[in-house]
Amino acid sequence: MELARFMSRHELRASANIDCAAMPRPKRQRAPCPRHCLSSSSLKQSTQAFPSSQFFLCSSQYNSGFKVGGPMHRIVSSRAPHFLSHLLRTQYASPNRTSTLLRHADALASARLTVFIRSFLGHAKSFSSRQMTESIGENPDPYNYTSGRWLRQDALERDARIVRFDFDALRRRVVALCPGASSITSYNKKEGGFNRVFIFHTDNGKRVVARLPFLLAGPPRLTTNSEVATIKFLQAETSIPIPKILEWSDDASNTIGSEYIIMEHAPGIPLHERWPTMCVSDQIRCVEAICKKLKELDDLNFPAYGSLYFANTPYLTAPKLSSNQEFCIGPHCGAIYWDCNVGQSRYYHNVDPNRGPWPDLAAYCNGLIDAGISRLPPAGSSPKRPRYHGSIETHHQLLEHGRAVISRMAKDPRVRNAAVPVIFHPDLHKRNIFVLEEDPTVISAIIDWQSSSIEPAFWYADEVPDFAQPVPDPLDEGQIEPKSEACAKAFEVCIQMLAPKLSTARSMDEALFRPFRYCYRTWEDGAVAFREELIQTSLHWKELGIAEPCPFPLPGPNELVNHQKDYKLFEAAQQLKHSLSGLLNTASDGWVPSEHWKSTELAHQEIFGGMQREILGNEQPDKDEPIKDEDDLREIWPFDLKG
């Protein structure tokens, strides 16, 4: 397809006149939350609302295995001269609900404090805990996580990424898999959120990649088996270029002592290295080439939802649905269905494990709700949480209401039409796409298929890769950078023309899908977040055009007042978390590179002290102010505090 035929001459002419000099590279971060976050449709508006800031959308590097909990996007400013005020006024709250927390934030955002914080940090780069980070120096520690620290649950996060194995046995295995090689001459260690990757260089000039999953990557055995099966399936059924797997094992009792995948290094160079210097016409041709590969995914047909496995896998005790003689659809290996995330245990005293495979949308909906119920701990064992979080019983009742709502919505013909089973890349960004160095419009490899899954098409409907994200123009305040705008339009045109399953879902009102995307997250987000989702869905039920009545009972006047009060505190908590991440240049979960740990932690404590003094100095807070005193501030503070 020649994309130029589907874009207006005016747009292409304006884009083609852009200088091909390097432009700021956007990064990408996904933080799925209910209605306080931004959808892709509001991306352009949000970037215009922050004309003086550089936005980042964090992405992963080589085989980082970035997990996506839901397809919503969040914009975060990498420079925060006004700390919280822009976020409060434009991204989250309506003007009449803007908190006096603005004054505290603006006080902290003074030039003096900003310079003070920056002097501590000594860096201006934004980070993601999902991004693959390379260890520098000779013989980096192969066993422990050394790339960063966390402002929250630091010890638990690092312990979850320890891999105990025989490194020498791994080296010997790599040499044995490279004909003509007799030794390893050097290696690099890279760490992402879910895997440790070694890039070995042999004495005969070969580069070989070995990746070992962390425990939190997904369920043991299933995650590795599913990734390899997915790669083999795609290599057999599509022309998508994926590096050859030399050897793999999903049994940690092997001689190496860990599950692993050893594969050839991807040919070419990562797209993110070439993208800034590519002219717009080459960028558009590259977008078109990527979308042609996505078309091959869209063309695949599946009989159910779940994850792909080898059909002869002996330990798959759950029901299996045949895909063909070699492959089958088995349990979903996504982390939301398993007990593998740090601080997010699963309990099955109220519900049986329901991880699929699911033959239809009704069964899939039950899987989402049951995943949410499995997060609810036994009575009396719940740790202290913010007051908006809600009791265990409240969550259980809300989830059952959610079951009724999404089950009713799943009967709508439009929703069913947008729920065709589709497999998609879990982290399709420039760092996971390789191109030929001599011609960056040619895709040479797409890597990192860990946790790929077969979902309803609408689950992926809002996925917008970083190469298709519009970013602010650094030279023209209030405008979108033209090259990124052209690529965003090119991506939309390509999806419409080449991927009808995804295009159908993307063209529909996202309100038809939001309850599906967030129902399983109540224990993580708080009951108030999903209650707000159900309230808004119920209020707009007729507008959505669903024939049968909405099964969610709207709260009474007194309940609604309490809900609105809790929701204000919830909004304040989200605003605070996002703004702190921006000011401290951390990932949303508080991840910081090791070399910046001490300065960032010192700055973090200083920020808390500053906000604490501002709040204590406000002797007459507004009646509807959600943060009135130090206890309120500590209740919603997202990171660990000393003392």
N, C-alpha and C positions, 0 to 999 in steps of 0.2 A: 504494500500500500504506500502510495506517495502522500505523506501527511499534508504537504502543502496544499493539496486540493481541498482539504477539509478545514483549513484555517483561512480566515479572510486575508486578502492581499494586504490590506492596511496593517493588520497585526504583524504579519511576517516582515513587511517592509520596515516597520518601526523597529522590530526586533533585530533585523539583520544589520542595521546601522550601528549597533552597539559595539563599542570597543571590546576586544577579546581579552583585555587585561584581567588579572585575577580579581575575583570578587570575594567578599566575606563568605566563608563556608558555614551554612546553617547546620546545626546539629539537631538531633531529635530525641525527644523523650516522651514516652507514653505513660500517662498516669491516669488510668481509668477511674473516674469518680462520677457520682450522679450529677444533678443539674447545675452544680457550681462550676463545671468545666466547660471548655469550648469544644464545639464540634468543628469539623473541617469546613462546614459551610460558613462559619463565622470567622474563619481564619483571616481572611483579607481585612475584615472590619477591625479585628483585634490588632493586627499589625499596624494599621493606620492610627489606632488609638495610642500607640506607643512609638511615635515617629523618631524619638531621639535615642531609642534603645536598640541594641543588637539582640536579636532573639536567637536562641539555640534550640535545636530539636535533636536530642542526643541519639546517637546510633551506636551500634556495636561494631567491633572489629572482627578479625578472623575467627569464625566459628564460636562466637561468644554465647550463642544460645539464648538470645533475649526472649523472655516470655511475655506474652501479651495477654492481659486479663480481659481486655475489652477494647473495642476499636474506636475509642474516643481520644482526642488529642488535647494537649494542654500547652499553652504558650508560657514561657518563663523568660523574664528579662535577665540577661547576663550582666547588665549594669543597672544598679538600683539607686539612682540619686534621690528618689522619693520613696524608697523602701516599700511602702505598702499602699500609698495613696492612690496611684494609678490603678493598681489591681483592684482596690476596693471600689473605686468610683466607676470603672468601666468594665471590668471583667466579671465581677461577681454580684455586686449589690446594686439595687436601684437607689436613686438619690435619697429618697426618704428613709432608706434603711441604712445609710452609710454611718458607720460607727464612729464615736469619738476616739476610737483607737487610731483614727487618722492623725489626730494631733500628737499622740504618742509616737506614731511611726514617723511623722514629719520631723519631730524633734530629734529622733535618732538619725534621720536622713540628712541632717545638716552637713554642710561641706566639711566641718571639723571632724565629725565622727566618721564620715565616709573615708576621708583621708587617713584617719586613725585606723580604721579597719583594714584599709588597703595596705597600710604600712605593716600591719601584722601579717597579712596574707602573702604579700609579695608576688601575687600572680593575678591574672585577670581572665584566665581560661575557665570555662565551665566544664563540668564533668558529669559522667554517668557511671553508676556502679555496674551497669550492664556492658559498658565499653571495654573492649579488650585492651589491656595495658601491658606493655612490654617491660620486663625486668632488665635493668642495666647492670653491666659488670660481668666478670668471669664467673662461670659456674653458679648461676643463681639457684637458690634453694628450691629443689623440685617438689618438696612435700608440703610446705606451709604457704599460706596466703600472705604475700608480701607487697602487693601493689597498692593497698589502701587501708584506711580505717573508717569506722562508722561513728557518727555522733550519737547514734542510738543502737543499743544492743551490740556494742563493738565486739566484745568477747565471743558472744554467740555467733555473730556473723562470720568472724574469722575461723572459729572452730568448725563451722559447717563447711568450710572450704579446705580443710586439711584432707589430703589424699595420702594414705599410707600404702606404699607399693614398693616394688623392687626396681629402682631406677636403672640399675645396671642391666637387669634382665630386659627392660624396655629397649635400652640402647642396643643390646645384642640382637634383639628381634628386628630392629630397624635395619641393622647391617645385613642380617640374613635375608631380608626382603629386597635388598638392592643388589642385584647381580653385578659383580665386579668391584663392590665396595669391601674394604677390610676393616674400616674404623670410622668412628664419628670424629670429625675435625672440630666442630663447634656446634653449639645449639643456643637458641633463644627461648626463653620462657615467656608466655603471654597468659594473662588471666582475665577472664570476664566474670560475669555474675554467676555462671553455671558450669564453667569448664576450665581446666588447665590445659594449655596447648604448648607443645614443644615443637619447634621447627628445627629439625636436625640437618646438618650439612655433612655429607660423607666425603671420603677422600677421593671419590671418583666424580665429584661435582654434582651429585644429586641433592635435591631438597625434599625432605619427607616430613609430613605433618603427623604428629601423634596427639590425640586429644583424649583426656581422661575426665569424665564427668564428676562434678561435686555431688554429694548426697542430695542436695536440694534441687538438682537438675530435673528430677522426676523419679518415678518408682524404679527401684533396682531392676535390672535386666530389661524391663519393658521399654524404657526410654532409649537404650542403645539399640535393641532389636528393631524398634519401630523406626528409628532414624535410618538405619542401614536398609531396612525393607523399603522405606519411602524412596531413598536414593536409587536403589536397584529398580524399583517399579518405574520411577520417572525416567531412568536411563533406558528402560525397555519400551516405554510407551510414548516418550516425547523426544525431541531433539535438544532439550535443555542441557547445556554443557555443565556437568558436575564432575569434579575430580574423581579419578578411579580409586576405589577402596582396595588397599593391598591386603589388609587383614583386619579382623575385628573379633571382639569377644564380649559377650554380655554376662559372663560368669566371672565374678571377682575372685573365685578360688583358683584361677589359672596361675601359671608360673610368674606372671608379672604382679599379680595381687590386686588388680583393679580391672574394671571394665575399660575397654579402650577401642578406639578406631584409629587405624594407621592408614593414611591415604597419600596419594601424590599431592604435591603442592600445586595450587591453581596456576595455570599459565597466565601470563600477562601481568598487569598491575591493577591494584584496587582503583575503582572508578573515582573514589573521593580524592585520590592524588592528582588526577587529571582534570576533574570537573571544573575547578576555578579558572583554568587557563583555556578551556574549550570555548570556541565561538558559539553563538546561539544556534546557528544552523546545525553544527555538529551535536550540540546538546539535544536538539529536537530529534535528530536522527537516532541518537542513542536512546532517547525515551521511546521512540517508535520500535527500536530493536528489542528493548526490554518488554514492551507490551505485546510484541509478537510471541515472546516466550510465555507470557501470562495467558495468552489465548490458548496455548496448548494445555495449560492447567484448567482453564474454563471449559475446554472441550471434553475433558474426562468425565465419565459417568460412574457414579457409585450408588449402591443400593441402600446405604445406611450412613449414620454418623459415627465417628470414633477415630481410631488411629490404625494405620496400616502395619501389618506384621507378616512374617513368613508363615505360610499356611501350615508348615510342618513343625512349628514351635511346640515342643512337648509340654512346657509348663503353662501354656495358656489354658487355664481351667475355666475361665469365664466363657460365655457363649461367643461363638465366632460366626461371622457372616462372610461367605466366600466372595472374593473379588474376582479371582481366577484361580487356576490350579496351583499357582506358586504363592499367591498372596491372599491375605484375608483381612477383614476389618474386625478389630478386637477392641478391648477396653481403651478408653481415652487416656493417654498418658500425660495430659496436662496437669500442672501442679494444683489446679483448683479442685481436683477430685482426689488428691492424695495427701498424706501426712508427710510433707517434705519441706515446707517453707519454715523459715526461722520464726519461732513464736506463734505458729498457726497450727495448732494440733487439731486432729480429727477425733470425733467421738461418735460411737455407733450404738448408743443406748436408746435413741429415739428413732433411728432410721437405719436400714441396711445399706451397705455400700452400693452405690448406683453409678457405675462408671462406663456403662455401655458395653457393647455397641447398641445403638438405638435405631430400630428399623424405621421409625417415623418421627415426625415433629412432636407429637404428643408425648412419646416416650422420652425424647430429648428434653422437653420442658420439665418433666419429672426429675430427670437427672440434674438439671440446674438447681431446682428447689431442694432436692435431697442433698446436694453438695453444700448448700447454705445451711441446712439443718445439721449436717455433720460437723459444722464448726461450733455448734452450741455446746458448751461444757456442762457437766452435771451440776445440779443445784449446789450452791455453797462453795464452788471451786473457781468462780469467776474472779479474775484479778480486778483491781480498781481501774475504772475507766471513766471518761468524761460523762457528766450527767445526761447528756443527750444520747448516750449510747443505748440506753434502754435495758430492761431486765431480760433474762433468758426467756421467760414466758412471753414477753412482748415480741421478741424476735420470732419465736415459734409461731405465734398467732399471725404476725405480719407475713411470714413466709408462706403460711397456708393460704392467706388472702392472695399473695402473689401467685401461688400455684393456680388458684381459680382464675385470676386475671389473665395470665399468659396462656392458660389452656383455652380460655374463651377466645383470646386474640388469635391463637394458632388455628382456629377453625375458619378464620376469614380467608377467602380465596386469594386475596392479594398477598397476605402473609405467607400462605402456602406456596404461592408462585415464586416468592422471593426466598424460599427456604430450601431450594434445590441443594443437595449435598455437593459441596465444593471443597477441594483442597487448595491451599494457598501457602506461599512462603511466609513463615512466621515473623520475619524481620527483613523485609525487602528494602534495604537501604544501600547507599553507595559503598559502604565498607564491606558489604557482602557480595558485591558485583565486581567481577574482574573484566577488564577490556584489553584489547591488544595495544601495546605501547605505541606502535606505529599508526594505528587507526582506532581511536577510542570509541568509534561508533559501532565496533564489532564486539559483541559480548563473548568473552572467552571462558567464563565460568561464573556460576552462581553457587555460593557456598552457604553453609549453616542451615541445614534442614531439620535440626533438632526440634522436637515438639511440634512438627507439622501435624495437622489434624484435619479431618473431614468435618466441616461445620455447615450449618445453613448458610446460604450465600449472603444473607443479610448480616451475619456475624463479621464478615470482611468488608461490608459495604462502605464503611468510612475509612478504610485503609488508604492513606496517602503517603507514599514513600518520600523520603527527604529530597529526592531530586525533582519532585513535583510540588514542593511547598513554596508558595510565594513568600518572599521576605522583604522587609523594608528597604527602600533605596537609600543608601548612605549619603548619596549626593543630592537627593531631592526630598526634603522632609515632607512626610505625609503621603508619599507615593510608594507604590510597589516597585521593587527593582525589576526592570523590564525583562531581563533574561529569565529570571525565576518565574515571572508572570507568564511568559511565553511557554515555558516548560510545563507549568501547571495546566495551561489550556491544552497543550499538546497531549498531556496525559489523559485529561478528561475526554478529548476527542477519540483517542485510541481505545480507551475502555469502552466508550459507547459503540465504537465500530467493531471491536475485536472480542469483547468479553460480555456477551449478552446476559449471562447469569448474574454477574456482578453488576452490570449496568442496570438491570431491572431493579435490583435492590437499592442501588445508589439513587435512582430516580424517585424513590418513594419517600414519604414523610417519615423522618427518623423517629417521630413519636410512636410509630407503630412497633418499633423495635427496642426502645429504651428499657422497658420493663424486663425484657429477656436478658439484656446485657448486664444488668446490675442486681438482679434478684439474689444471686448467690453470694453477694458481697456484704450482706447486712452486718455481720459480726465484725467485719473489717472497717466499714464506713460508719456504723452506728445505725440504729433503727430509724432515726429521724430522717436519714437520707432516702432510704427506700420508701418510707411512708410519704415523703414529699413526692416521690416519683409516682406512687399510686394515686395520691390526691390529684396531681396534675393530669394523670391519665384519665381518671374518673371525670374530672371537670370538662375534659375535651373529648369525651367518649363519642358524643353525637357528631362532633366535627370530624372525628376519625372515620366515621361512616361504618362502624361495626354494628351489625344488625341486632344482636342480642344485648340485653341490659348488662351494664358493668356490675360484676359481682362484688366489687369492693365498696363497703359502706363508708361514706364520708364521715369524718369525726364530727361530733356535736360542737356547739359554740365554745364550751369550756375546754374541751379537748383540743380544739383548733387553736385557742389562745396559748395553751401550754406547748403545743407543737411549734407554733411560730416562734415562741421564746427559745425553745431548744434549737430550732433551725438557725436562728441568728447566731447562737454560740457555735454551732457546727460550721456555719459560714466563716465566722471569725477564726476558727481553728484551721480551716483550709487556707484562708488568706494568709495567716501567720506562717504556716508551713511552707507555702509556695514562695512567700516573700523572703523568708529566712534562707531558703535554698538559693535564691537569686543573689541576695546580699553577700552570702558567704561563699558563693561559687561552688556549691556542693550539688550532688545529685539529690533528688527529692527524698531519698531514704537516708540522707546524711553522709553519703560516701565521699571521702576525701583522699586524694593521692597521698601516699606515705610521706613524701617529701614536704607536704604542706600541712601535715597533721597538727603539729604543735601550734603553729600560728593560727590555724583555723579554729582549733579548740579554744585558744585564748580569746580570739575575736568573738566566738560564740558566747562565752561566759560574759564578756563585756557587753554584748548586745542585750542579754537578759538583764544584767544589772541596770543598764540604761532604761529599759522599758519598765523595770520594777520601780525605779525612782520616779519616772513620769506618772505611773499609775498611783503610787502612794501620794504624790503631790497633788493629785486631782481629788480634792476633798468633797466635791459635789458632782459626782458623775451623773450623766443623763439617766432618766428613768429606764429607758430601753437599752442602755449600754450593756452589752453582754459581758464585758470584762470590767468589773468594778473594783477588784482588789487583787492582791498578790495571789490569793488562793485560786481565783479564776484564771489568772495568767498561768500559774503552774499546772492547772488542770488540763489546759489545752496546749502546753508547750510541747512541740513535737520531738525534741531531742533530749538526751539525758543531761541532768543538771547535777552539779556537785553540791553535796550538802542537803 
